C-alpha cells in the first residue's frame, strides 16, 4: 500500500527576526553522505573566510550529546516511538537555544547534520506518529526557527544500507528494517515536493565530488 503524502504547515522563519546569519541543514537516510558533505562545505566556507558553526542532531550541546548516546545505544531497543520523539525534541531545544539562535544573531553560517525535517520523516512517516502533533511540538521546541536551505541527499535504500555496513559497528537507528528506511525516504521526498524553494534534492548516488560541487553552487547563490 502506498504511503500517504503529508505536507507540513510552514513554520515561522526564525526565533530571532533580527538574525543576520544563514541556517543550512543536511538531511537524508543512513548512508546518504550527509556528514561527509557537511564537513566538506564547512572547510570550503572557512577557506572563503566565513564564520561557520558545524553542528548535528541529536547533539550539538553537552546535554544533546548525552541524549544522542541514549537514543543511539543499541541496548536501548525498548525505547518507544513517542519516547524517541520527545528525546529528539529535548535535544533540539538545547541546540536551538545554546547554539543555533545565538550564532544566527551574530551573523554566522550554521550548518547542521539534521534538524526538524528528520523528525517529520523518521518519527512521522517512519514511526507513523501523528504528523500534526509532531509539527506542533517541534514548533514549541524550535520557537519557529527554520533552515534557509536544506540539502536532501537522496539515495536508494539498499545502496545507503550497504554503505553503513562497511563502517563497522551499527547503532540503534542503523538496525531498522529496510521497509522503515524506505518509509523515511518517502517522507523526505514528500517534504521536498512540498517545499521545493527551501529543500534542494540532490542525487547522493553520485560521486562525493559531484555532490559537493552541487552543494557549493547552491551555497554561493545564497551568500551572494
The 8 nearest C-alpha neighbors of each residue, nearest first, counted from 0:
[[1, 2, 3, 182, 178, 4, 181, 185],
 [2, 0, 3, 4, 182, 185, 181, 186],
 [3, 1, 4, 0, 182, 185, 124, 186],
 [2, 4, 5, 1, 124, 186, 0, 189],
 [5, 3, 189, 2, 6, 186, 185, 190],
 [4, 6, 3, 7, 189, 130, 190, 186],
 [5, 7, 193, 190, 4, 8, 189, 192],
 [8, 6, 9, 5, 134, 190, 131, 130],
 [7, 9, 10, 6, 134, 131, 193, 5],
 [8, 10, 7, 11, 12, 194, 6, 145],
 [9, 11, 143, 8, 12, 145, 138, 144],
 [10, 12, 143, 13, 144, 9, 145, 14],
 [11, 13, 145, 144, 10, 143, 14, 16],
 [144, 14, 12, 15, 143, 11, 16, 145],
 [13, 15, 144, 142, 143, 16, 100, 12],
 [14, 16, 13, 18, 17, 100, 104, 144],
 [17, 15, 18, 13, 14, 12, 19, 104],
 [18, 16, 15, 19, 104, 13, 103, 14],
 [19, 17, 104, 103, 15, 16, 20, 106],
 [20, 18, 106, 104, 103, 17, 105, 21],
 [106, 19, 21, 103, 107, 108, 18, 104],
 [20, 22, 108, 109, 147, 23, 103, 107],
 [21, 23, 109, 146, 147, 108, 110, 20],
 [24, 22, 110, 148, 146, 149, 147, 109],
 [23, 25, 149, 111, 110, 113, 112, 150],
 [26, 24, 150, 112, 113, 149, 33, 151],
 [27, 25, 151, 113, 150, 152, 33, 24],
 [28, 26, 152, 151, 31, 153, 29, 33],
 [27, 29, 31, 30, 184, 180, 183, 26],
 [30, 28, 31, 159, 160, 27, 163, 173],
 [29, 31, 159, 163, 162, 32, 160, 28],
 [30, 32, 29, 27, 28, 152, 33, 159],
 [33, 31, 35, 30, 34, 36, 203, 152],
 [34, 32, 36, 35, 25, 31, 37, 26],
 [33, 35, 37, 36, 32, 38, 112, 25],
 [34, 36, 38, 32, 33, 37, 39, 207],
 [37, 35, 39, 33, 38, 34, 40, 211],
 [36, 38, 34, 40, 39, 35, 33, 41],
 [37, 39, 41, 35, 36, 40, 34, 42],
 [40, 38, 36, 42, 41, 37, 43, 35],
 [41, 39, 43, 37, 42, 38, 36, 44],
 [42, 40, 38, 44, 39, 43, 37, 45],
 [41, 43, 45, 39, 40, 44, 46, 38],
 [42, 44, 40, 46, 41, 45, 39, 47],
 [45, 43, 47, 46, 41, 49, 42, 40],
 [44, 46, 48, 49, 47, 42, 43, 41],
 [45, 47, 43, 44, 48, 42, 49, 41],
 [46, 48, 44, 45, 49, 43, 42, 50],
 [49, 47, 45, 46, 44, 50, 51, 43],
 [50, 48, 45, 44, 47, 51, 108, 46],
 [49, 51, 107, 108, 48, 45, 52, 44],
 [52, 50, 108, 107, 109, 49, 53, 41],
 [51, 53, 109, 110, 108, 54, 50, 107],
 [54, 52, 110, 111, 109, 51, 41, 55],
 [55, 53, 111, 59, 110, 112, 52, 56],
 [56, 54, 112, 111, 59, 58, 57, 113],
 [57, 55, 58, 113, 112, 114, 59, 111],
 [56, 58, 67, 90, 63, 87, 55, 64],
 [59, 57, 63, 64, 56, 60, 55, 67],
 [58, 60, 54, 55, 94, 63, 56, 64],
 [61, 59, 63, 62, 58, 64, 94, 93],
 [60, 62, 64, 63, 65, 59, 58, 66],
 [63, 61, 65, 60, 64, 66, 90, 93],
 [64, 62, 58, 90, 60, 66, 65, 61],
 [63, 65, 58, 67, 61, 66, 62, 60],
 [66, 64, 68, 62, 67, 63, 69, 61],
 [65, 67, 63, 69, 64, 68, 70, 62],
 [68, 66, 64, 70, 57, 65, 69, 58],
 [67, 69, 65, 71, 66, 70, 72, 64],
 [68, 70, 66, 67, 72, 71, 65, 75],
 [71, 69, 67, 68, 72, 66, 83, 75],
 [72, 70, 171, 170, 68, 69, 73, 67],
 [71, 73, 74, 69, 171, 75, 70, 68],
 [74, 72, 171, 170, 75, 71, 76, 169],
 [73, 75, 72, 76, 171, 77, 71, 170],
 [76, 74, 77, 73, 72, 78, 70, 69],
 [75, 77, 78, 74, 73, 171, 72, 79],
 [76, 78, 75, 79, 74, 80, 73, 82],
 [79, 77, 76, 75, 82, 83, 80, 70],
 [80, 78, 82, 81, 83, 77, 76, 84],
 [79, 81, 83, 82, 84, 126, 78, 122],
 [82, 80, 84, 83, 79, 85, 128, 122],
 [83, 81, 79, 85, 84, 80, 86, 78],
 [82, 84, 80, 86, 81, 85, 79, 78],
 [83, 85, 81, 87, 82, 86, 80, 88],
 [84, 86, 88, 82, 87, 83, 89, 81],
 [87, 85, 89, 83, 88, 84, 82, 90],
 [86, 88, 90, 84, 85, 89, 57, 91],
 [87, 89, 91, 85, 90, 86, 140, 92],
 [90, 88, 86, 92, 91, 87, 85, 93],
 [89, 91, 63, 87, 88, 93, 92, 57],
 [92, 90, 94, 88, 89, 93, 95, 87],
 [91, 93, 140, 89, 95, 94, 90, 141],
 [92, 94, 96, 91, 90, 95, 97, 63],
 [95, 93, 91, 92, 98, 97, 96, 59],
 [96, 94, 99, 92, 100, 93, 98, 97],
 [95, 97, 93, 94, 100, 98, 92, 99],
 [98, 96, 94, 93, 95, 99, 101, 100],
 [99, 97, 94, 95, 101, 96, 100, 102],
 [98, 100, 95, 102, 101, 103, 94, 97],
 [99, 101, 103, 102, 95, 96, 98, 104],
 [102, 100, 104, 103, 99, 98, 105, 97],
 [103, 101, 105, 99, 107, 104, 100, 98],
 [104, 102, 20, 106, 100, 105, 18, 107],
 [103, 105, 18, 101, 106, 102, 19, 100],
 [104, 106, 102, 103, 107, 101, 20, 19],
 [20, 107, 105, 19, 103, 104, 102, 18],
 [108, 106, 20, 50, 103, 102, 105, 51],
 [107, 109, 21, 51, 20, 22, 50, 52],
 [108, 110, 52, 22, 51, 23, 21, 53],
 [111, 109, 23, 53, 24, 52, 54, 22],
 [112, 110, 24, 54, 55, 113, 53, 25],
 [111, 113, 55, 25, 24, 56, 54, 34],
 [114, 112, 26, 56, 25, 111, 24, 117],
 [113, 115, 116, 117, 56, 24, 112, 111],
 [116, 114, 118, 117, 119, 137, 113, 145],
 [117, 115, 119, 118, 114, 120, 113, 26],
 [116, 118, 120, 115, 119, 114, 121, 113],
 [119, 117, 115, 121, 122, 116, 120, 123],
 [118, 120, 123, 116, 117, 121, 122, 115],
 [119, 121, 186, 183, 124, 117, 123, 118],
 [122, 120, 125, 118, 183, 123, 117, 119],
 [121, 123, 126, 118, 125, 119, 120, 128],
 [124, 122, 119, 128, 127, 130, 120, 121],
 [123, 125, 127, 120, 186, 121, 126, 183],
 [124, 126, 121, 183, 182, 122, 127, 123],
 [127, 125, 122, 128, 123, 124, 121, 80],
 [128, 126, 123, 124, 125, 122, 129, 130],
 [127, 129, 123, 126, 122, 130, 124, 133],
 [130, 128, 132, 131, 123, 127, 133, 124],
 [129, 131, 133, 123, 132, 128, 134, 119],
 [130, 132, 134, 133, 129, 135, 7, 8],
 [133, 131, 135, 130, 134, 129, 136, 128],
 [132, 134, 130, 136, 131, 135, 137, 129],
 [135, 133, 131, 137, 132, 136, 138, 130],
 [134, 136, 132, 138, 133, 137, 131, 139],
 [137, 135, 139, 133, 138, 134, 132, 140],
 [136, 138, 140, 134, 139, 135, 133, 141],
 [139, 137, 143, 135, 141, 136, 140, 142],
 [138, 140, 136, 137, 142, 141, 135, 143],
 [141, 139, 137, 92, 138, 142, 88, 136],
 [142, 140, 143, 138, 144, 139, 137, 92],
 [141, 143, 14, 139, 138, 144, 140, 13],
 [144, 142, 11, 138, 141, 13, 10, 14],
 [13, 143, 145, 14, 141, 12, 142, 11],
 [144, 146, 12, 13, 143, 147, 10, 11],
 [147, 145, 22, 148, 23, 149, 24, 144],
 [146, 148, 22, 23, 21, 197, 145, 149],
 [149, 147, 197, 23, 146, 198, 24, 150],
 [150, 148, 198, 24, 23, 25, 197, 199],
 [149, 151, 25, 199, 198, 152, 26, 200],
 [152, 150, 26, 200, 27, 153, 199, 201],
 [153, 151, 203, 201, 27, 31, 202, 150],
 [152, 154, 203, 202, 151, 27, 201, 31],
 [153, 155, 203, 204, 31, 156, 159, 202],
 [154, 156, 158, 157, 159, 153, 204, 181],
 [157, 155, 159, 158, 160, 154, 181, 180],
 [158, 156, 160, 159, 155, 161, 177, 154],
 [157, 159, 161, 155, 156, 160, 162, 154],
 [160, 158, 30, 156, 162, 161, 157, 31],
 [161, 159, 157, 163, 162, 158, 30, 156],
 [160, 162, 158, 164, 159, 163, 157, 165],
 [161, 163, 159, 160, 30, 165, 164, 158],
 [162, 164, 166, 160, 165, 30, 161, 159],
 [165, 163, 161, 166, 162, 167, 160, 169],
 [164, 166, 163, 162, 167, 161, 168, 160],
 [167, 165, 163, 164, 168, 162, 169, 161],
 [166, 168, 165, 164, 169, 163, 170, 162],
 [167, 169, 166, 170, 164, 165, 163, 173],
 [170, 168, 173, 167, 174, 171, 164, 163],
 [169, 171, 173, 73, 71, 172, 72, 168],
 [172, 170, 73, 71, 173, 174, 72, 169],
 [171, 173, 174, 170, 71, 175, 73, 169],
 [174, 172, 170, 171, 169, 175, 29, 163],
 [173, 175, 172, 171, 169, 176, 170, 73],
 [176, 174, 173, 172, 179, 177, 180, 171],
 [177, 175, 178, 179, 174, 180, 173, 181],
 [176, 178, 180, 179, 181, 175, 156, 157],
 [179, 177, 181, 176, 180, 182, 175, 183],
 [180, 178, 182, 181, 177, 176, 125, 183],
 [181, 179, 183, 177, 182, 178, 184, 156],
 [180, 182, 178, 184, 179, 183, 185, 156],
 [181, 183, 185, 179, 125, 180, 184, 124],
 [184, 182, 180, 186, 125, 120, 185, 121],
 [183, 185, 181, 187, 186, 182, 180, 188],
 [184, 186, 182, 188, 183, 187, 189, 181],
 [187, 185, 120, 183, 189, 184, 124, 188],
 [186, 188, 190, 184, 189, 185, 120, 183],
 [187, 189, 191, 185, 190, 186, 192, 184],
 [190, 188, 192, 186, 187, 191, 4, 185],
 [189, 191, 193, 187, 188, 192, 6, 194],
 [192, 190, 188, 194, 198, 193, 189, 195],
 [191, 193, 189, 190, 194, 195, 188, 198],
 [192, 194, 190, 191, 6, 195, 189, 7],
 [193, 195, 191, 196, 192, 197, 198, 190],
 [194, 196, 198, 191, 197, 192, 193, 199],
 [197, 195, 194, 198, 199, 148, 191, 193],
 [198, 196, 148, 195, 194, 149, 147, 199],
 [197, 199, 149, 195, 191, 150, 194, 196],
 [200, 198, 150, 151, 149, 201, 197, 195],
 [199, 201, 151, 150, 152, 198, 153, 202],
 [202, 200, 152, 203, 153, 151, 199, 150],
 [201, 203, 153, 204, 152, 205, 154, 200],
 [204, 202, 152, 154, 153, 205, 31, 201],
 [203, 205, 202, 154, 206, 153, 155, 31],
 [206, 204, 203, 202, 209, 210, 207, 208],
 [205, 207, 209, 208, 210, 204, 203, 211],
 [206, 208, 210, 209, 211, 205, 36, 203],
 [207, 209, 211, 206, 210, 212, 205, 213],
 [210, 208, 212, 206, 211, 207, 205, 213],
 [209, 211, 213, 207, 212, 208, 214, 206],
 [212, 210, 214, 208, 209, 213, 207, 215],
 [211, 213, 209, 215, 210, 214, 208, 216],
 [214, 212, 216, 210, 211, 215, 217, 209],
 [213, 215, 211, 217, 216, 212, 218, 210],
 [216, 214, 218, 212, 217, 213, 219, 211],
 [215, 217, 213, 219, 214, 218, 212, 220],
 [218, 216, 220, 214, 215, 219, 213, 221],
 [217, 219, 215, 221, 220, 216, 222, 214],
 [220, 218, 222, 216, 221, 217, 223, 215],
 [219, 221, 217, 223, 218, 222, 216, 215],
 [222, 220, 218, 219, 223, 217, 148, 21],
 [223, 221, 219, 220, 218, 21, 217, 108],
 [222, 220, 221, 219, 218, 217, 216, 21]]
